Amino acid sequence: DAGITQSPRHKVTETGTPVTLRCHQTENHRYMYWYRQDPGHGLRLIHYSYGVKDTDKGEVSDGYSVSRSKTEDFLLTLESATSSQTSVYFCARNRVDIGNGNQPQHFGDGTRLSIL
Amino acid sequence: RKEVEQDPGPFNVPEGATVAFNCTYSNSASQSFFWYRQDCRKEPKLLMSVYSSGNEDGRFTAQLNRASQYISLLIRDSKLSDSATYLCVVNTGQAGTALIFGKGTTLSVSS
């Protein structure tokens, strides 16, 4: 158990609707990440957070926003979902709570999101 | 821009075989390297870190060649349970940012 859970695990929704995915950790680590994984692309970083209310963009942040009001929760929001955002979304935290990119990460189980 | 490249495979090997995967990375400032394993429809899980001097964990051996900017993973005595996708992962060298993942190499071990 990596101490990180995602909800929902599966979601099907329609284009244009807002969607929020939740990531919850039990370790109180500062660094948390949201990735998406698509065939042919591998894992790509959407946004990351380095503390409460401290977030930054990743490689594919357009169309996504995040919020971190508590250390344990990192939310990813699709304000108006599009079919191109159909993907598997993974949340992650640093394995050790050290603030640099040298740490491996633990991943949640993922959320399979389908936008019709 | 292909920062981390891997042969996608698939590598199809019989049980007991030795198989090796290579990975190249483009950022010479990269500092940390990892191999992850991902089973079908599951999350990636850390297999092992890769150290400059090379390191071994049971049947798995990882090597790093900084001069040529490549990383390798050797699996000896392959088991059916080794069937998975292996992700090469490199850090960007920039503080506070995340890891860069290769697209993965698929291994299928058959009896």
Boltz contact constraints between the chains, C-beta under 6 A:
constraints:
  - contact:
      token1: [A, 33]
      token2: [B, 98]
      max_distance: 6.0
  - contact:
      token1: [A, 42]
      token2: [B, 101]
      max_distance: 6.0
  - contact:
      token1: [A, 42]
      token2: [B, 103]
      max_distance: 6.0
  - contact:
      token1: [A, 43]
      token2: [B, 101]
      max_distance: 6.0
  - contact:
      token1: [A, 45]
      token2: [B, 98]
      max_distance: 6.0
  - contact:
      token1: [A, 48]
      token2: [B, 98]
      max_distance: 6.0
  - contact:
      token1: [A, 50]
      token2: [B, 96]
      max_distance: 6.0
  - contact:
      token1: [A, 90]
      token2: [B, 43]
      max_distance: 6.0
  - contact:
      token1: [A, 100]
      token2: [B, 95]
      max_distance: 6.0
  - contact:
      token1: [A, 101]
      token2: [B, 91]
      max_distance: 6.0
  - contact:
      token1: [A, 101]
      token2: [B, 92]
      max_distance: 6.0
  - contact:
      token1: [A, 101]
      token2: [B, 97]
      max_distance: 6.0
  - contact:
      token1: [A, 102]
      token2: [B, 31]
      max_distance: 6.0
  - contact:
      token1: [A, 102]
      token2: [B, 32]
      max_distance: 6.0
  - contact:
      token1: [A, 102]
      token2: [B, 91]
      max_distance: 6.0
  - contact:
      token1: [A, 104]
      token2: [B, 34]
      max_distance: 6.0
  - contact:
      token1: [A, 104]
      token2: [B, 46]
      max_distance: 6.0
  - contact:
      token1: [A, 107]
      token2: [B, 43]
      max_distance: 6.0
  - contact:
      token1: [A, 107]
      token2: [B, 44]
      max_distance: 6.0
  - contact:
      token1: [A, 109]
      token2: [B, 43]
      max_distance: 6.0
  - contact:
      token1: [A, 110]
      token2: [B, 43]
      max_distance: 6.0
